[in-house]
Amino acid sequence: MKILLLGATGLVGTELRKLLQEDLRVRALTCLVRRPFPQGSAPAKERMEVVDFNRLTDYKDLFAVDAVICALGTTIKTAGSQAAFASVDLELVRAAGLLARSQGVSRFLVVSAHGARDTSPIFYNRTKGEMERALAAMGFPYLTIAQPSLLLGDRKEYRRGERWLQSLVSPVLRWIPAAWRPIYAYQVAKSLMGDLERSNKGIKYLENRFMVRQYPFSQAPNL
């Protein structure tokens, strides 16, 4: 398979990139990034493309792949405003979906969030829900939407609130109900990889409760 990965430097994207590098089903992996990053001992099948995400249509040819995996995402604090947040988590993801469809891509996999609903009174959840609705309307034969709860893992950017909450819940993680249990980025990435070649068409939601049970955190490396 030829795979295009967006958000390769983020928490889930980093785990996806590792898994895609090792996956024998993947013969070519293209990572779209804002700026170059150290690739280390990346396999020959991996290609890094530095792009201007504000002009994503200029790179439409890069979307001629078998599957697009989108792990783009930010926070309102990092983005600076609700509008700037929506420009990434909604508009940029929607633009990626449209480009994928224009190139005939049949499989689109995306990281959303637990509680995503386009009618939610919570701005974050509503934006994620609007993103899901936009992708669903594009008619992908295979659309996979992961809906993780609070993401755990080592971020490149410091988020004090998440670090504090992670340290608080980690000792009691296994006793939190699966629907709301914080989840490691590795578990989300593994769940998406497990859905990469599913045969049943349509939209599939990977709910948090499924992902934490399918790939227990105790089985993840270095956790």
Sine and cosine of phi, psi and omega as CSV:
sin_phi,cos_phi,sin_psi,cos_psi,sin_omega,cos_omega
0.00,0.00,0.52,-0.86,0.14,-0.99
-0.97,-0.23,0.83,-0.56,-0.10,-0.99
-0.87,-0.50,0.66,-0.75,0.14,-0.99
-0.93,-0.38,0.81,-0.59,-0.03,-1.00
-0.90,-0.43,0.82,-0.57,0.10,-0.99
-0.94,-0.34,0.71,-0.70,-0.03,-1.00
1.00,0.02,0.52,0.86,-0.10,-1.00
-0.92,0.39,-0.28,0.96,-0.03,-1.00
-0.99,-0.15,-0.05,1.00,0.00,-1.00
-0.99,0.16,-0.05,-1.00,-0.08,-1.00
-0.89,0.46,-0.80,0.60,0.03,-1.00
-0.97,0.25,-0.62,0.79,-0.01,-1.00
-0.86,0.50,-0.60,0.80,0.03,-1.00
-0.89,0.46,-0.68,0.74,0.03,-1.00
-0.93,0.37,-0.62,0.78,0.04,-1.00
-0.88,0.47,-0.69,0.72,-0.01,-1.00
-0.86,0.51,-0.68,0.73,0.02,-1.00
-0.88,0.48,-0.72,0.69,-0.03,-1.00
-0.92,0.39,-0.63,0.78,0.02,-1.00
-0.92,0.38,-0.58,0.81,0.04,-1.00
-0.88,0.47,-0.59,0.81,-0.08,-1.00
-1.00,0.03,-0.29,0.96,-0.11,-0.99
-0.97,0.26,0.85,-0.53,-0.03,-1.00
-0.95,0.32,-0.28,0.96,0.05,-1.00
-0.95,0.31,-0.38,0.92,-0.07,-1.00
-1.00,-0.06,0.92,-0.40,0.00,-1.00
-0.99,-0.13,-0.31,0.95,0.03,-1.00
-0.51,-0.86,0.76,-0.65,-0.02,-1.00
-0.79,-0.62,0.86,-0.51,0.05,-1.00
-0.92,-0.39,0.80,-0.60,0.02,-1.00
-0.94,-0.34,0.86,-0.52,0.08,-1.00
-1.00,0.01,0.82,-0.58,-0.05,-1.00
-0.72,-0.70,0.38,-0.92,0.04,-1.00
-0.98,0.20,-0.53,0.85,-0.02,-1.00
-0.53,-0.85,0.42,-0.91,-0.01,-1.00
-0.88,0.47,0.52,-0.86,0.10,-1.00
-0.66,-0.75,0.42,-0.91,-0.02,-1.00
-0.86,0.51,0.80,-0.60,-0.02,-1.00
-1.00,-0.09,-0.22,0.97,0.02,-1.00
0.85,0.52,-0.76,-0.65,-0.01,-1.00
-0.99,-0.12,0.79,0.62,-0.01,-1.00
-0.90,0.43,0.61,-0.80,0.02,-1.00
-0.92,0.39,0.34,-0.94,-0.04,-1.00
-0.89,0.46,-0.42,0.91,-0.05,-1.00
-0.96,0.28,-0.20,0.98,-0.04,-1.00
-1.00,-0.02,0.66,-0.75,0.02,-1.00
-0.74,-0.67,0.78,-0.62,0.02,-1.00
-0.97,-0.24,0.79,-0.61,0.00,-1.00
-0.88,-0.48,0.89,-0.45,0.06,-1.00
-1.00,0.10,0.86,-0.51,-0.10,-1.00
-0.76,-0.64,0.32,-0.95,0.14,-0.99
-1.00,-0.08,0.96,-0.28,-0.08,-1.00
-0.92,0.39,-0.26,0.97,0.08,-1.00
-0.98,0.21,-0.20,0.98,0.01,-1.00
-0.76,-0.65,0.76,0.65,-0.13,-0.99
-0.88,0.48,-0.50,0.87,-0.01,-1.00
-0.90,0.43,-0.33,0.94,0.05,-1.00
-0.92,0.39,-0.27,0.96,-0.08,-1.00
-0.90,-0.44,0.49,0.87,-0.09,-1.00
-0.87,0.50,-0.51,0.86,-0.02,-1.00
-0.90,0.44,-0.43,0.90,0.01,-1.00
-0.94,0.34,-0.27,0.96,-0.02,-1.00
-1.00,0.04,0.07,1.00,0.04,-1.00
-0.99,0.13,0.97,0.23,-0.07,-1.00
-0.71,-0.70,-0.02,-1.00,0.03,-1.00
-1.00,0.09,-0.52,0.85,-0.02,-1.00
-0.45,-0.89,0.59,-0.81,0.09,-1.00
-0.92,-0.39,0.76,-0.65,0.07,-1.00
-0.90,-0.43,0.85,-0.53,-0.08,-1.00
-0.91,-0.41,0.92,-0.39,0.03,-1.00
-0.88,-0.47,0.50,0.87,0.02,-1.00
-0.95,0.33,0.57,-0.82,0.05,-1.00
0.09,-1.00,0.47,-0.88,0.03,-1.00
-0.59,-0.81,-0.24,-0.97,0.11,-0.99
-0.79,-0.61,0.32,-0.95,0.03,-1.00
-0.89,0.45,-0.61,0.79,0.01,-1.00
-0.89,0.45,-0.72,0.70,0.00,-1.00
-0.93,0.37,-0.68,0.73,-0.03,-1.00
-0.93,0.36,-0.56,0.83,0.04,-1.00
0.96,-0.27,-0.31,0.95,0.01,-1.00
-0.23,-0.97,0.25,-0.97,0.05,-1.00
-0.89,0.45,-0.63,0.78,-0.01,-1.00
-0.90,0.44,-0.68,0.74,0.00,-1.00
-0.92,0.38,-0.60,0.80,0.07,-1.00
-0.88,0.47,-0.73,0.68,-0.01,-1.00
-0.90,0.43,-0.49,0.87,-0.01,-1.00
-0.91,0.41,-0.44,0.90,0.04,-1.00
-1.00,-0.04,-0.85,0.52,-0.16,-0.99
-0.96,0.28,-0.28,0.96,0.06,-1.00
-0.89,-0.45,-0.89,0.45,-0.14,-0.99
-0.91,0.41,-0.68,0.73,-0.03,-1.00
-0.93,0.36,-0.64,0.77,0.05,-1.00
-0.91,0.41,-0.66,0.75,0.03,-1.00
-0.89,0.47,-0.67,0.75,0.03,-1.00
-0.88,0.48,-0.65,0.76,0.03,-1.00
-0.90,0.44,-0.65,0.76,0.02,-1.00
-0.90,0.44,-0.68,0.73,0.01,-1.00
-0.90,0.44,-0.64,0.77,0.03,-1.00
-0.92,0.40,-0.64,0.77,0.03,-1.00
-0.88,0.47,-0.70,0.72,0.01,-1.00
-0.91,0.41,-0.60,0.80,0.00,-1.00
-0.91,0.42,-0.39,0.92,0.01,-1.00
-0.99,-0.14,0.13,0.99,0.06,-1.00
0.98,0.18,0.31,0.95,0.02,-1.00
-0.93,0.37,0.75,-0.66,-0.04,-1.00
-0.99,-0.15,-0.33,0.94,-0.07,-1.00
-0.86,-0.51,0.85,-0.53,0.04,-1.00
-0.76,-0.65,0.81,-0.58,-0.01,-1.00
-0.85,-0.53,0.73,-0.69,-0.13,-0.99
-0.64,-0.77,0.52,-0.86,0.08,-1.00
-1.00,-0.10,0.88,-0.47,0.05,-1.00
-0.94,-0.35,-0.76,-0.66,-0.02,-1.00
-0.37,-0.93,0.50,-0.87,0.11,-0.99
-0.88,0.47,0.72,-0.69,0.00,-1.00
1.00,0.01,0.05,1.00,0.02,-1.00
-0.89,0.47,0.79,-0.62,0.02,-1.00
-0.32,-0.95,0.79,-0.62,-0.10,-0.99
-0.95,0.31,-0.09,1.00,0.07,-1.00
-0.95,-0.33,0.13,0.99,-0.05,-1.00
-0.91,0.41,0.61,-0.79,0.09,-1.00
-0.97,0.25,-0.20,0.98,0.02,-1.00
-1.00,0.02,0.84,-0.54,-0.11,-0.99
-0.83,0.55,-0.72,0.69,-0.03,-1.00
-0.85,0.53,-0.79,0.62,-0.02,-1.00
-0.90,0.43,-0.60,0.80,0.01,-1.00
-0.91,0.41,-0.66,0.76,0.02,-1.00
-0.89,0.45,-0.70,0.72,0.03,-1.00
-0.89,0.45,-0.63,0.78,0.03,-1.00
-0.91,0.42,-0.63,0.78,0.05,-1.00
-0.91,0.42,-0.59,0.81,0.06,-1.00
-0.90,0.43,-0.71,0.70,0.01,-1.00
-0.87,0.49,-0.69,0.72,-0.01,-1.00
-0.89,0.46,-0.65,0.76,0.01,-1.00
-0.89,0.46,-0.70,0.71,0.01,-1.00
-0.92,0.39,-0.64,0.77,-0.01,-1.00
-0.88,0.48,-0.53,0.85,-0.03,-1.00
-0.97,0.24,-0.18,0.98,-0.06,-1.00
-0.99,0.13,-0.22,0.98,0.08,-1.00
0.97,0.22,0.52,0.86,0.09,-1.00
-0.89,0.46,0.74,-0.67,0.08,-1.00
-0.86,0.52,-0.57,0.82,0.02,-1.00
-0.74,-0.68,0.95,-0.30,0.04,-1.00
-0.86,-0.51,0.86,-0.52,-0.01,-1.00
-0.90,-0.43,0.80,-0.59,-0.04,-1.00
-0.85,-0.52,0.93,-0.37,0.05,-1.00
-1.00,0.06,0.72,-0.70,-0.05,-1.00
-0.84,-0.55,0.96,0.30,-0.04,-1.00
-0.97,0.23,0.44,-0.90,0.15,-0.99
-0.99,0.17,-0.47,-0.89,0.01,-1.00
-0.83,0.56,0.80,-0.60,-0.03,-1.00
-1.00,0.08,0.73,-0.68,0.05,-1.00
-0.94,-0.34,0.49,-0.87,0.02,-1.00
0.56,-0.83,0.01,-1.00,-0.02,-1.00
-1.00,-0.05,0.98,-0.22,0.04,-1.00
-0.99,0.17,0.50,-0.87,0.11,-0.99
-0.96,0.27,-0.50,0.87,0.04,-1.00
-0.99,-0.16,0.59,-0.81,-0.05,-1.00
-1.00,0.09,0.82,-0.57,0.07,-1.00
-0.82,-0.58,0.99,-0.13,-0.15,-0.99
-0.84,0.54,-0.69,0.73,-0.02,-1.00
-0.87,0.49,-0.68,0.73,-0.01,-1.00
-0.94,0.35,-0.63,0.78,0.04,-1.00
-0.88,0.48,-0.68,0.73,0.00,-1.00
-0.90,0.44,-0.72,0.69,-0.02,-1.00
-0.91,0.41,-0.61,0.79,0.01,-1.00
-0.88,0.47,-0.70,0.72,0.00,-1.00
-0.92,0.40,-0.49,0.87,-0.02,-1.00
-0.96,0.27,-0.67,0.74,-0.13,-0.99
-1.00,-0.02,-0.36,0.93,-0.08,-1.00
-0.79,0.61,-0.70,0.72,-0.03,-1.00
-0.91,0.41,-0.39,0.92,-0.06,-1.00
-0.89,-0.45,0.33,0.95,-0.13,-0.99
-0.82,0.58,-0.71,0.71,-0.12,-0.99
-0.93,0.36,-0.29,0.96,-0.03,-1.00
-0.99,-0.11,-0.08,1.00,0.06,-1.00
-0.98,0.18,0.71,-0.70,0.01,-1.00
-0.78,0.63,0.66,-0.75,-0.13,-0.99
-0.86,0.52,-0.50,0.87,-0.04,-1.00
-0.90,0.44,-0.54,0.84,-0.07,-1.00
-0.91,-0.42,-0.03,1.00,-0.11,-0.99
-0.88,0.47,0.77,-0.64,0.12,-0.99
-0.80,0.59,0.56,-0.83,-0.15,-0.99
-0.75,-0.66,0.65,-0.76,0.03,-1.00
-0.96,0.28,0.58,-0.81,0.02,-1.00
-0.83,0.56,-0.58,0.82,0.02,-1.00
-0.85,0.52,-0.65,0.76,-0.01,-1.00
-0.91,0.42,-0.62,0.78,0.03,-1.00
-0.92,0.40,-0.70,0.71,0.00,-1.00
-0.88,0.47,-0.69,0.72,0.02,-1.00
-0.89,0.46,-0.63,0.78,0.01,-1.00
-0.90,0.43,-0.67,0.74,0.03,-1.00
-0.91,0.42,-0.68,0.74,0.02,-1.00
-0.89,0.46,-0.57,0.82,0.02,-1.00
-0.93,0.37,-0.30,0.96,-0.02,-1.00
-0.97,-0.25,0.12,0.99,-0.14,-0.99
-0.89,0.45,-0.56,0.83,-0.06,-1.00
-0.83,-0.55,0.54,0.84,-0.01,-1.00
-0.89,0.45,0.48,-0.88,-0.09,-1.00
-0.99,-0.12,-0.40,0.92,-0.02,-1.00
-0.99,0.16,0.85,-0.53,-0.07,-1.00
-0.97,0.26,0.29,-0.96,0.06,-1.00
0.89,-0.45,-0.22,-0.98,0.01,-1.00
-1.00,-0.10,0.76,-0.65,0.03,-1.00
-0.83,-0.55,0.79,-0.62,0.03,-1.00
-0.98,-0.19,0.83,-0.55,0.09,-1.00
-1.00,-0.06,1.00,-0.07,-0.04,-1.00
-0.96,0.29,0.40,-0.91,-0.04,-1.00
-0.84,0.55,-0.66,0.75,-0.04,-1.00
-0.88,0.47,-0.58,0.82,0.04,-1.00
-0.93,0.36,-0.73,0.69,-0.10,-1.00
-0.91,0.40,-0.63,0.78,-0.02,-1.00
-0.95,0.30,-0.43,0.90,0.02,-1.00
-1.00,0.05,-0.57,0.82,-0.03,-1.00
-0.93,0.37,-0.62,0.78,-0.02,-1.00
-0.77,-0.64,0.99,0.16,-0.04,-1.00
-0.80,0.60,0.63,-0.77,-0.07,-1.00
-0.88,0.48,-0.42,0.91,-0.01,-1.00
-0.93,0.37,-0.31,0.95,-0.01,-1.00
-1.00,-0.05,-0.16,0.99,-0.03,-1.00
-0.97,0.25,0.58,-0.81,-0.01,-1.00
-0.94,0.33,0.62,-0.79,0.12,-0.99
0.87,0.49,0.48,0.88,0.03,-1.00
-0.92,-0.38,0.00,0.00,0.00,0.00
